[in-house]
Amino acid sequence: MSTPASAPLHPGQPGNASSGASAKTRKRRRKRSLRRRWFGWTRALVSRRALLVYTLLGATVAVFGMGGVFPSVYFPAYGLIELALVIGGVRVLAGKTQYHFDPLHVGLIVIWCYGLGEWYFRISPVARLGLTSLMHGGVAIAAFFLFSQVYQQEQDQGWIGAWISLLVLALAVLGLAQWETAPHLIYWHFSYPYAHSFGPFVDRDEFAACMELLLPVSFWQTLRQRGRPDRMLLWGIVPLAGFIAVVVSRSLAGTLVVVCEGALGLGLGWYLQSRRARKPQTDAAKAAEVSRSQRRQARNLRIMLWGLGGVALAAISLYFTGLGNVGARILHLGTDISGQDRLLLDKITLRLWRQRPWLGWGLGTWRRAYFNLLPARTYSYYLYAHNDWLQLLDEMGVVGLASLVILGGWGVRRLWRTRKWPRWQRNHLGWAAGLGCAGILLHSTVDFPLHMPSNLVWFAILASVMSHPGTINRDDSM
C-alpha cells in the first residue's frame, strides 16, 4: 500500500524548520574546525622546533649562496635567524617560555659590546667594515643563544643530524657535478668581482672548511644506523661523497684537516668506549652479553665489508675524476698563495699587533692597516690575513682573543665532563659538533674560513650544541 503525499514525515526525519538550524550547526562546526586548524598551524610556526628550523634554514641559505659573502644572500639568511630570535623573545616576555640563564651568553655579549665600543670610540675610515663584522658576529651570537635555549638532546639530535647529512650530500653532489662539467674548474676559482650572488663558494678552501664543520656530524649520523646495515650503507654514502668532494677541490688544508678529524674521531671513539662504566653481571646477563657480542661481531663484519667497498668506490671515483690534478696540487703548494706569502702576512700582522697589543685596531680594520703599512709595491694586496687567529689578535688585541679562548675552553670543559655518562645519555652529536669546530679552528691557522658568514653561523650552531650537552626539562610548548 502506497503512502499518500499528505502523510506526515517520520519522527526522526528533520523538517523544513529544523533544516536551517542544522545548516547553522554545520557552519559553526566548519568555522570551529578552520579556527582550530589555523591556530594549530600558528602554534606550529612558533613552536620550539620551529625556532631551530628557522635558524638551520638561515644557515643553509647562506651556504648555498656563495657562503653568504653578499648582502643579497646574508640579509634573507640572517632575517630567518632574527625572526626566530624575535619569536623566542616575545614568548619569554609573555611568560609562556622560561629563559635559562647561561654565563656563556653574558661573556659573548660582553665581547660583542667590546667590539662595538672599539668601533664607536675610534673614528676610522673603515667604519663600514667594522659594522659589517659586528653584524656577522651578532647574528652568530644569536644563533648560539637560540640553540642553547631551545635545543633538547633526546628530541632534536636525530633530525638535526639528518638535516646536516642531507646538506653535506647536496654540497658534495653540487661540487662534484660542477667540478666535472664546468670549464677550467670554475667552481673552485670564482673570484669576488665575477661571482654571482647565488652560486657556489667563492673559494675552494672555504668550501672545504664548511665540509670540515659538517662531515663529523654526517659520519655520526651514519654510526647511528649501525644496528641496520642497509640504512648505514645509505647514510654512509654522505660522508664518503663529502670527503671525495673535499679532495677533488684540491684544497690541501681541507684534505689534511679532514684526515686529522678522522684520526681524532677514531681516538675519541675508542676512549669514550673504554670509559663506559661496567657493572657486575649475573650468569644470565653474562650469557646475554655473549649472545650480543656474537651478533655484534657479525654486524661489524658486514660493516667492515661495506666500508671496504666504499673505500674501493672512493678510489675508483678519484681515479676517474682526475687524481693527477689532486696530486699536482698537493705537490705544488704555491698555486694560489705560497707558504712564504703566508709567513709574510703573519709577520706583517704581528707588526701591526705590536703597535696596539692590548685593545687592537678594531674589527674590520686589518685590510686598511695592512695596506697603509706596505712600504713597497712588491707586496700583493690581500683582503684577509690568511690566519683568523692572528687577524683576530690584531683587530681585538690580547683582551678580545683571550676572552674568546676562555669562553671556548669553558664550553669544551662542559662537553668533557660528559665522557663518563652512560652510553644512552651521552651527547654524541655534541662530540661530533666539537670535532667539526676543532677542525675549522685548525684550518683557521692557514686560512680565513670563519670570515665566511655561512661558516661562522654554522660554527656558532655546532659550538652551542657542543657546549650544552646536558638534558634540561623545558617547556615543550614554546
Secondary structure as GFF3:
##gff-version 3
##sequence-region A 1 478
A	DSSP	alpha_helix	16	45	.	.	.	ID=ss1
A	DSSP	alpha_helix	48	64	.	.	.	ID=ss2
A	DSSP	alpha_helix	71	93	.	.	.	ID=ss3
A	DSSP	alpha_helix	103	121	.	.	.	ID=ss4
A	DSSP	alpha_helix	127	150	.	.	.	ID=ss5
A	DSSP	alpha_helix	153	181	.	.	.	ID=ss6
A	DSSP	three_ten_helix	183	188	.	.	.	ID=ss7
A	DSSP	three_ten_helix	192	194	.	.	.	ID=ss8
A	DSSP	alpha_helix	204	223	.	.	.	ID=ss9
A	DSSP	alpha_helix	229	248	.	.	.	ID=ss10
A	DSSP	alpha_helix	252	274	.	.	.	ID=ss11
A	DSSP	alpha_helix	283	320	.	.	.	ID=ss12
A	DSSP	alpha_helix	323	331	.	.	.	ID=ss13
A	DSSP	alpha_helix	339	355	.	.	.	ID=ss14
A	DSSP	alpha_helix	366	373	.	.	.	ID=ss15
A	DSSP	alpha_helix	388	416	.	.	.	ID=ss16
A	DSSP	three_ten_helix	417	420	.	.	.	ID=ss17
A	DSSP	alpha_helix	428	443	.	.	.	ID=ss18
A	DSSP	three_ten_helix	449	451	.	.	.	ID=ss19
A	DSSP	alpha_helix	453	467	.	.	.	ID=ss20
###
